[in-house]
Amino acid sequence: MQMMKKQRVVIAGGGTAGWMTAAALGKLMGKQLDVTLVESDEIGTVGVGEATIPTLHLYHRLLNINEADMMAATNATFKLGIMFENWRDVGKDYLHSFGFLGKDCWACGFQHFWLKGREMGLASEIGDYCAEHLAAREGRFAALAGQDQNHAYHFDASLYAKFLRGIAETHGVKRIEGKIAEVQQHVYEQQHVNGQQHPQNGFIKALLLESGQLLEGDLFIDCTGFRGLLIEQTLMTGYDDWTHWLPCDSAVAVQTVSTGTPVPYTRSISHPAGWQWRIPLQSRVGNGLVYCSKYLSDMDAKTLLKANVQGEMLTEPRLIKFRTGTRRKHWNKNCIAIGLSSGFLEPLESTSIHLIQRSIIRLLQMMPAGEVIQADVDEFNQQTKIEMENIRDFIILHYKVTERSDSAFWRHCAAMEIPPSLAHRIEMFGEAGKVYKFAQELFGESSWIQVMLGQGLKPKQHHPIVDLMPQSELAQFLANIKTNVARQVQAWPPHYDFVQHYCKSRMM
């Protein structure tokens, strides 16, 4: 029996996106693929994506990654949600946790029972009915065997890439050090065969390195960051700009020494022209300021960040410029853009690594056996488009639904036009407390509910089926859930005590 020739996959660029892709392709399909990654130590990575969301567990399960080993290698802590400070208004904070709220019924979600309970004075804040929400606020955590965990991580992105590089190279991925000098494409003098355009016209053929080495491939993965060397500079795919909905276009990032016990949540602290992140690792803290340069200069942003960090700075503040939006195609010809090369959504809800993971899994599901199949390309792009737009809308929600009017930036956000898809969701919840999750969307009902309530959007009514429950039964229903949540969380140890026992950093 004749062996099939291995497909040659060339990954342009390293960093988190490149090495996540390489590790997955090498470990899961290494016997069928010849995978090469080219990167240059002289080209830096953005490297500030230190917070994740729970979907990363799927990627880790596929690669059989041990959680404790990964966390020890990456200086990681646990994350149960994001604390939004001053977002609804100055002095008004709320937590978006990863857990599920209360108990739903066949006709409606828990929020309807909670809304009725609030009207009758029977319910406390909605986070009291979710274990992850309460645990985050109380600084507790436990990873229990055999239990699905609604948790994520804070980790060092560069160490995570290094950890994955080890997995990739163990499974046959070849790394080449070098800069790409030229991207070569297939060009044919005979443009048509049997009246049809040749299927490989314009496909990428090879990467020529500055050293003179030529890397030929069948499939090319663009992990070259914002510049999109393959997907945009070579294939001219096009870009949909979303800055009219998400006006922040700059960030300043700095690392500081940890001055306290790390909490199990990310802090997102809004300011007059954007927001600040604070991400606690075991031995240091990741900090950054996201802002709109129309309302805050780069120099003033650096000054503002320096004035609002705690602990000694380990690095000099680094300026990052970006443009929110998405490539019009994430898979074009024989090139797939993964990571920042595919588009950018600001890290407000820690979705960057999730989008890398989803692109990798979609690629694995649609991996061509030979020539690229256009139907697969179209499906890949359609699924990615739906997910990107869902995340885009969720992030816009934080800016649009706000009571802040203390600065020109926030007045602009409150007054701006928004996508019809988001306007529909806001109207559904504001009028009747209804939220729905559809296939291929990332954020579910509990996430939308927590953020809409947290930002100050209060439904005018609840589902009528709730009125069938007598007041005494409703009171007991709510009390039982709250009691069970409190009992569960009280059994968990303090977050940092668990971290030190379970996955103490190798850097400490």
N, C-alpha and C positions, 0 to 999 in steps of 0.2 A: 504494500500500500504506500503510495507516494505521500510524503509529508508536505503539508501546506507551508508555503513560505511565510515566515513571520512578518507581520505588518510592522513597519518602522514608524514609531511615534517620536517626534522631536518636540520637547518642551522648551520654549524660549523664555528664560527667566526663572529665578528661584523664589526666595521668600516663602511666605505662608502658602500662597496659591500654587507655586511651582512644586513645592515639596509635598503638599497634600495630594496633588495630582499624581506625582511620581510614585509616592508610597502606595496609593490605591491601585494604579495601573500595574505596578511591579508585583505587588503581593497577590492581587486578585486575578490578573490576566498575564502575568509574566511569562508563562509557558507559550503564549500565543503572540506576544508582542515583544518587539525589540525597542526598549525605551531609553532615550538619551535626553538628558537635561543639560542645557548650556546656560551658564551664568558667569558674571564677572564680579569678583570681589571689589572692583573699583566702583561699581554701580550700587548705590545704597538702595535700601527698600524703605517704604513708608514706615512699617514696623511699629505702628501704634495700636494695632487691633488687639488689645489685651483682654477684652471682655467677650464672652460668647453667650449663646442661648442653648437650651436643652437639646435641640435637634442634633448637636454634635455627637451625642451618644450613638446615633445610628452609624455614623462614620467609624467611630471607635469599635463598635461591635463588628462591623464588616471586616475591619483589619485586626480584630482580636487584640486590641490595645488594652493593657491593664491600667485601670484608672489611677491607682496609687503610684505606679511607676511613672506614668506620664506627668502627674502633678508634682512629684518629687523632682523630676528632671526640668520642670519649667517654672519653679518657684510659685506654684499655683495655690490659690485659695478657692473656696466654693462661692457660688453666686446663686441667690434665690430670687433676685429681681433687681429693679432699678428704682431708686428713690428720686422722685422729681421734686426739687426744691424751688419754690418761687415761680413755678410754671403757671399755675392757675392765677396767682397774683402774688405780689411780694408778701412773704410771711405765710403763704399757704402751700403746704407740702402734701404729697401723697406717694404711695408705693404701688408700682406695677409689678406684681409677683408672678412667678411661673406656675403657680398652682391653679387648681380648679375651685370655683366658688360654690360652696354649699352642695345642694342636691337639686337636680332638675326633675321635672316631670315630663310626661309624654307631650304635653301641649305647650309648655313654656319653660324658660330657664329660671334658675334660682333667684335672679335679680327681681323677678316679679313678686315672689314671696317676701323678699327683703324690703322691696318698696312699700308693700302693704304693711309690713311690720314697722317700718319707720313712721308711716302715717299714724299708726296706733301706739307709738312709743314702746314697741316690743323688741326692736332690733338695735344693736350697736353698730359700729362702723363695719363696712362690708368685709374688710380684711380679717375680722375676727372669725370668719366662717371658712377660712382657708389656712391650712397648716403651714404652707411655705410663706405666706404673708406674715403670719404671727411669728414664725421662727426667725424671719429676717429682722423684724422689729426687736425681738428679744435677743438676737445674736446667738441663736442656737442652730445646731446642725448635726445630722447623723446619716451616714450612708448605710442602709440596711440591706443585708443579703436577701435576694429574691424579691425585692420591692422596686418597682419602677420609680426612678427619682426624677422629680421635676426640678432639677438643678443644672447649673452650668458652671463655668469656671472664669476666674481671672488668672491669666498667665502671661509669661513673657513670650511675645510672638516670635522673637528671633530664636529663643530656646526651643519653642515648639517646632519651628522649621528644622532646627538641628536634630531634634528627636526623630522627626519623620524622615529626615535624610538617612539616618541610620537604618530605618526599616526599608526604605527604597533601595539602598545600595546592597543590603542583605539579600534582596530579591532580584538582583541583577540589573538594576538601573545604573546606567553609566553617566557620570557627571563630567562635563568638559568645562574647563575654565577658559573664558574668552569673551570678547565683545563681538557682536554681530556687525559686520561691515556692509552686508548686502543681503536682501531677500530676493531669491531668484524664483521666477514663475515659469510655468509651462507655456510656451508660445509655439504655435504651429503655423507653417506656411499654408498648409491645407486646412482651412478654417472649418470646412464642413465635410462630413463623411455621410454618404447616402442621403444628402439633403438635410442632415441634422448637424447642429453645432457640435464639435468634438467635446465630449463630457469633461475633459480635463483642461480646457482653455482657461487660462487665468489662474489655475490652481498653483499653490506654492510648491516648488520643486525642491529647493534646498536653501540652507542658510550658509552664507560665506562668512567666515570669521576673519578678523583682522590678521590672524596668524597665517591665513591662507587655507586653513582646513575647510573642507566642504562637507556639510551635514545634509545628506539627502534623506527624504522621508516621504511617507504616504499620508500621514496625518500630522498636523502641526498644532500645538497648543500655545496660545499667546498668553503668557504670564508676565508681560513686560511693563505692567503698571499703567499709569495714566496715559503714557505716550501711545500705547497700542501699536507697537511697531509693525506687527503682522496684520492685525484685523483692520486697522485704520490707515496707517501710513502706506501700507502696501496694497491692501484690497479696497481701500476707500469705502468702507461699509456705511458710514454715516452715523450721526449721533443725534438723539432727541434730547434737547436741553430742557431741564425741568427747573431752572433757577427762578422762573416766574412764580413757582409754587414753593420752592425751597431756596430762599435767597442767600443763605449763608454760603460763602465761597472761600473761606480761609480758616486755618487752624494754626495754633501754636502749641507745641507739645514739649513737656519736660518731665524728667524723672526725679523724684525726691526720696530721701531716706524716710522710712516709716517711723512715725512718732507715737503710734498707739496700736492697740489691738485691731487687726483688720476685721471689718464687718462683712457679713455675707451678702452684700449687695453693692452695686455700682451707685455712685452719687452723680446725679445730673443737676447742676445748679444753674438756673437761668440768670442772665444778667441783661442790661439794657440793649445789647446788640447781638445776643446769641446765648450761649450756654457754656458751662465748664464741666468737664468730666473729672472724676476722682476714682481711681481703680486700685484697690488695695491688694498687693501681692504679699507674700510672706515676709520679704525683707525690704521692700520698697513700695512706692506708690507711683502709679502712672497718672499724670495730670495733663490736661489740655484745655484749650479755649477755642471753641468753634464760634465764628462770628461772620457778620456781613461787612465787607470792606467799605460799603457805602455809608455805614454808620459808625465804624470804628477803624482807625488807621492801624497798620501793622505794628508801628512803634508803640502806640497806646495799648494794643492788645498784649504785647510782651510785658509792658509795665503792669497791666491789670492782672495778668496771670501770676507774675512774680509776687504781687501783693496779696494773692489769694491762695498760695500753696503753703503747706505746713512741712517743716523739716528742711534740711540742707538739700540744695539742688545737686543732683549727681551728674546732670548734663546741662548744656546750654540750651535755652529755648530754641526750638527748631520750627521754622515757618513752612507750612504746607498750603499750597494753593490747589483748589479743585473746582470742578463744575458739575453740579448734580445732574444726572441724566442717565441715559442708557444707549448702547449701540442699537442700531436699527435691526441688526442681526447679531446674535451671539455665536452662531455657527454660520460661516460664509465659505462656500466652496469646501476646501479641506482644512479649514482653520477654525478652531474653537477658542473663543476668548474666555478666560477664567480669571476671576479676581478683578482688580482695578481696571484692567484692559477692557472689561465688558461693560463698564459703567460705574457710577458712584452714587451711593446714597449715604448721607452723613451718618456717623456711628451712634445716633441717638438711641436706637434700640438694639445695638450690637449685632447687626445682621450681616456684616461683611463676610465673616467666616462661614456663616450659614449658606450664603449664596455661592461661595466657592464649593462647598460640600455638595449642594444640590446640582451644580453644573457637572461635577465629577460623577455623581451617581447617574444623572441623565445620560452622560456620555457612555458610561459602562453599559447602561440598558440599551443604548442605540448604537453601540460600537459596530461599524461596518465590518463585514466578513471579507470584503474585497473593496470594490469601488464604492465611493460615497453614494448613498441613496437619498435622493432629494426629498422623498416623503419623510425620512428620518430627520433630515435637516429642518424641514418645515415644522415638524412636531416639536423638536427640541426648542426651536425659537418661539413657538406659540406658548408652550408651557412656561418657559422662562419669562416671557412677556407678562403673562397673567400674574406670576409670583412677584415680579418686580413692581408691577403697578399696585398690587395689594400692599406691599411694604411701603411704597411711595405714599399711598393714601394714609396709611397708619401714622407715618412720620409727620405728614402735613397736618393731621388732626391735632397734634400737640401745639402747633403754632396758631392754627385757625381758631380753635375753641379755647379762648382764654379771656380772663377778666383784666389782664394787664393793659394799661393804657398810659404807663409812665414814661414811655420813650417813643420816638418816631418809628423805630423798628417794630415794636409790638403793635403800634397802631396800624402800621402797614400790614402786618400779618393778619390781624383781626378783620381788616377790610378787604383783603385780597380775594379774587375769584379762585375757586377750587375746582378740581375735577368733578364732573357729574356723578361719578361712581362714589366719591366720598360724600358729596352733598346728599346723596340718597341714603347712605348709612347714617349720617347725622340726623336727617329728618326722621328716619325709622325709629331711632333710639329716643330722640327728643320728644316725639309725639306719643309713642306707645311702648318704649323700653325694649324694643325688639332688635336682636342681633343674630346674624346668620353667618356661618362659615361655609365656603364652597370649596370644591376640589382644587388642589394646587395652590391654595392660599396658605400662607404661613400662620398668620395670627388668628387665633380662635376667639370664641365668644367671651371667655373670661378676660382676655387681654383688652378687647375693645371696651368691655364694660368698665374695667378698672380705670382705663385712661379717660373715657368720656365722663365718668362720674368724677374722677380726680380733677379734670380740667374745668368742672363746674356745669356740665350738661346734665340737667335733671329731667327725667321723663315726666310728661304731664299725666300719664295714667299707667296702670299696670294691667296685665292680662285678666279678663273677667273670670277665668276659671279659679283664680285665687280666692275670689269672694265666696266660693262654695265651701271654703274651709272655715269652721267656726273659730272665733278669736282664741279660745283656750287651746284648740288644736294647733293653730298657727304659732302661738307662744311656745308650746311644748316642742314643736318641730324646730323652731329657731334655736331654742335653748339647748336641745340635744346636740345639734350640730356644733354649736359654740363650745359646749362642754367637752365633747369628744376631741375637737381640735386642740383645745387648751391642754387636755390630758396627754395627747400625743406629743405635743411640742415640749411639754414639761419634762418628758422622759428623755429628751435629747440633751447631750452635753453642750457646753459653750462651744461655739464654732471653732475658735482658734485652738482650744484644747484638743478637739477632734482632729484638726489639721496636723498638729504636732505629733499626735499618736499615729495617724493614718498615712501621712504623706509628707513628712518633714523635708523641706527643701535641701537638696544636695549643696546649695550655696551657703548654707548656714552652719 
